[in-house]
Amino acid sequence: MSKRVGLPVTLKMRHDAHYVESLTSYSGAAVGRMIPVEQIRPNPDQPRKALGDLRELTDSIKEKGVLEPLLVRYVPRDDCYHIISGERRYHAARAAGLREVPAIEKMADDAETLEIALIENMQRKDLTPFEEADGLQRLATQFEYRQEDLAKKIGKSRTSVSETMALLSIPEALRKKCIEAGLNSKSLLLQIARQPTGKKMLEMFAKILQGGLTRDAARQDRNEEKGIAPRPQPFIFQYEPEDEKFKFRLQFKKSHVSREELIRTLRDILEQLEGAESSSAA
């Protein structure tokens, strides 16, 4: 099979739009060609593990066809095309009985293929927090990317990357429990991941399920386990007259203020206001 020419070298990944949309908007016309489904294979390194319910997509393809082309690369050793992005469309097209699908061929190595697949799914928010963590770990270990590199490549902050990769500390057995329980909140999963031991992680998981533990409550619980005192709340004085013409609110930086100190502060405020009035009158 002859090798096709790749995409224009001037075309670059954009993080603010879907990748295939960038390709199709590049020329303003249809891009790519029709490829038989028998010559296309799913990406073995696809970051997303679960494809979800394909029934609606399959019905749409039966009625209107595949409206957005797949992004593929030719793999000589397999004499076929591997999907870079568009795996759900591929499976839905097969279920709909299509014999060929529109596709764009891109010259890409293993690193770029995984990178594009990860970015494409993140932009569509198709990955679970665990799938995102696994994808980042794969990029980091296989291609020696640092967290700074990963952050730049996927268009997220280093903090976001660091937090996502922290989920890798959750044992596989507990991961499965979280998935089965439908626990997909990254913030709550982080509270589990930050526990010091596997036993504590399991206890936190149980608390979240049994009590509907919120993110703030989970953080407070974890701090209590570490002996960290809660952050003191500022002292607030509020006043509203009976006619409700105004509301007065005075907030102190410290958490406790005596009655005498409050009165002294109010007098200071009054003196400053009176002094300002005198200055303006002069």
C-alpha positions in Angstrom: 0.0 0.0 0.0 1.4 3.4 -1.0 2.2 5.9 1.7 0.1 9.1 1.6 1.5 12.6 2.0 0.9 14.0 5.5 -0.8 17.2 6.6 0.7 20.7 5.9 3.7 21.3 8.2 2.3 24.8 9.0 -0.7 23.2 10.8 -0.2 23.0 14.5 -2.2 21.7 17.5 -4.5 24.3 19.0 -5.6 23.8 22.6 -8.6 26.1 22.3 -10.5 24.1 19.7 -11.1 20.5 18.8 -8.2 19.1 16.7 -10.3 17.8 13.8 -12.2 21.0 13.6 -8.9 22.8 13.3 -8.0 20.6 10.4 -11.2 21.0 8.5 -11.2 24.8 9.0 -7.7 25.0 7.6 -8.7 24.8 4.0 -12.4 25.7 4.4 -13.3 22.6 2.4 -13.7 18.8 2.9 -10.4 17.2 4.1 -9.3 13.6 3.9 -10.9 10.7 2.1 -13.1 7.6 2.6 -11.3 4.6 4.1 -12.9 1.1 4.4 -13.6 0.2 8.0 -11.8 -3.1 7.5 -8.5 -1.2 7.0 -8.9 0.7 10.3 -7.9 -0.5 13.7 -8.6 1.0 17.2 -5.7 2.7 18.9 -4.1 0.1 21.2 -2.9 3.0 23.4 -6.2 4.8 23.6 -6.3 6.6 27.0 -10.1 6.2 27.3 -11.0 2.7 28.4 -14.8 3.0 28.4 -16.6 4.1 25.2 -19.9 4.7 26.9 -23.4 4.2 25.4 -23.1 4.4 21.6 -26.8 3.9 20.7 -27.6 7.6 20.1 -24.4 8.1 18.0 -25.1 5.0 16.0 -28.7 6.2 15.3 -27.3 9.6 14.2 -24.8 7.9 11.9 -27.4 5.7 10.4 -29.5 8.8 9.5 -26.8 11.4 8.6 -23.5 9.4 8.3 -20.2 10.3 10.0 -20.2 14.1 10.0 -16.8 14.5 11.5 -13.8 12.6 10.0 -11.6 10.3 12.1 -8.0 11.1 12.5 -5.8 8.2 11.6 -2.2 7.2 10.9 -0.9 4.5 8.6 1.1 1.7 10.3 3.2 -0.2 7.8 3.9 -3.2 10.0 0.2 -3.8 10.3 -0.7 -2.6 6.8 -3.7 -0.7 8.2 -4.6 2.6 9.8 -4.6 3.1 13.5 -7.1 5.6 15.0 -5.6 8.7 16.7 -9.0 10.2 17.5 -12.6 9.2 16.7 -12.8 5.8 18.2 -16.5 6.2 19.3 -17.4 7.3 15.8 -15.5 4.2 14.4 -17.4 1.7 16.6 -20.7 3.5 16.0 -20.1 3.4 12.2 -19.5 -0.3 12.4 -22.6 -0.8 14.4 -24.5 1.2 11.8 -23.3 -1.0 9.1 -21.1 1.5 7.2 -18.4 0.0 5.0 -16.2 3.1 4.9 -15.8 6.2 6.9 -14.3 9.7 6.2 -10.8 10.0 7.7 -7.8 12.4 7.8 -4.4 10.7 7.6 -1.7 12.3 9.7 2.0 11.5 9.8 2.6 10.8 13.5 4.9 8.7 15.6 3.9 6.8 18.8 4.5 9.8 21.1 2.5 12.2 19.0 -0.3 9.7 18.5 -0.7 9.2 22.3 -0.3 13.0 22.9 -3.1 13.8 20.4 -5.4 11.1 21.6 -5.0 12.4 25.2 -5.5 16.0 24.3 -8.5 15.3 22.1 -10.2 13.4 24.9 -9.3 16.0 27.5 -10.8 18.7 25.3 -14.0 16.8 25.0 -13.9 15.9 28.8 -14.3 12.2 27.9 -11.7 10.9 30.3 -12.3 9.9 33.8 -9.8 11.2 36.4 -8.1 7.8 36.5 -7.9 7.5 32.7 -6.4 11.0 32.6 -3.8 10.0 35.3 -2.9 6.8 33.4 -2.5 8.8 30.1 -0.2 11.3 31.7 1.8 8.6 33.4 2.2 6.9 30.1 3.5 10.1 28.5 5.8 10.7 31.4 7.4 7.3 31.6 7.5 6.3 27.9 8.7 9.6 26.5 10.4 11.1 29.6 8.2 14.1 29.9 8.4 16.2 33.0 5.3 17.6 34.7 6.2 21.0 33.2 6.3 19.4 29.7 3.0 17.6 30.3 1.3 20.9 31.4 2.4 22.7 28.2 1.4 19.8 25.9 -2.1 19.5 27.3 -2.7 23.1 28.0 -3.2 22.8 31.7 -1.4 24.2 34.8 1.4 22.2 36.4 -0.7 22.1 39.6 -3.6 20.4 37.7 -1.2 17.8 36.2 0.4 17.2 39.6 -3.0 16.7 41.3 -4.2 14.3 38.5 -1.0 12.2 38.7 -1.4 12.1 42.5 -4.4 9.7 41.9 -1.9 7.1 40.8 -1.2 6.4 44.5 -4.6 4.9 45.0 -4.3 1.1 44.9 -5.9 -0.7 41.9 -8.4 -2.6 44.1 -9.6 0.7 45.6 -9.7 2.3 42.2 -12.1 -0.4 41.1 -14.3 0.4 44.1 -14.4 4.1 43.3 -15.3 3.4 39.6 -18.0 0.9 40.6 -19.4 3.4 43.1 -19.5 6.1 40.4 -17.0 8.3 42.4 -15.6 10.5 39.6 -15.1 13.7 41.4 -11.4 14.6 41.1 -11.5 16.7 44.2 -12.9 13.9 46.3 -10.6 11.3 44.8 -7.7 13.6 45.7 -8.8 13.5 49.4 -8.5 9.7 49.2 -5.1 9.8 47.4 -3.6 12.2 50.0 -4.2 9.8 52.9 -1.0 8.4 54.3 -1.8 4.7 54.0 -3.9 2.3 52.0 -6.0 1.7 55.1 -6.7 5.4 55.6 -7.6 5.7 51.9 -10.2 2.9 52.3 -11.6 4.6 55.4 -11.9 7.9 53.6 -13.6 6.2 50.7 -16.1 4.7 53.1 -16.8 8.1 54.7 -17.4 9.7 51.4 -19.9 7.1 50.3 -21.7 6.7 53.7 -21.9 10.4 54.6 -21.9 12.1 51.2 -18.7 13.7 52.4 -18.0 17.0 50.7 -14.6 18.2 49.5 -14.3 20.7 52.4 -15.4 18.1 55.0 -13.0 15.6 53.5 -10.1 18.1 53.7 -11.0 18.9 57.3 -11.2 15.2 58.2 -7.7 14.7 56.7 -6.3 17.7 58.6 -7.7 16.3 61.9 -6.0 13.0 61.2 -2.7 14.8 60.8 -3.3 17.0 63.8 -3.6 20.2 61.8 -5.7 22.8 63.6 -8.5 24.3 61.5 -7.8 27.8 60.1 -9.3 30.4 62.5 -12.3 32.4 61.3 -12.2 36.2 61.4 -14.3 38.0 63.9 -17.2 39.9 62.3 -19.4 42.6 63.8 -22.6 43.4 62.0 -25.3 46.0 62.7 -28.6 46.8 61.0 -31.1 49.4 62.4 -34.8 48.6 62.8 -35.7 50.7 59.7 -33.2 48.6 57.7 -31.9 51.7 55.9 -28.4 50.3 55.9 -26.2 47.4 57.0 -22.9 47.9 58.8 -20.3 45.1 58.7 -16.9 45.2 60.4 -14.4 42.4 59.9 -11.2 41.8 62.0 -8.3 39.7 60.9 -8.2 37.9 64.2 -10.8 35.5 65.4 -11.5 37.0 68.9 -12.2 40.7 69.7 -13.3 41.9 73.2 -16.2 44.3 73.7 -13.8 47.0 74.8 -11.7 46.6 71.7 -14.7 46.7 69.5 -15.9 50.0 71.1 -12.5 51.5 70.7 -12.4 50.5 67.0 -15.8 52.1 66.4 -14.7 55.3 68.1 -11.5 55.4 65.9 -13.7 55.1 62.8 -16.0 57.9 64.0 -13.0 60.2 64.8 -11.6 59.6 61.3 -15.0 60.4 59.7 -15.4 63.6 61.8 -11.8 64.6 61.0 -12.4 64.1 57.3 -15.6 66.2 57.5 -13.7 69.0 59.3 -11.0 69.0 56.7 -13.5 69.3 53.8 -15.3 72.1 55.5 -12.1 74.1 56.0 
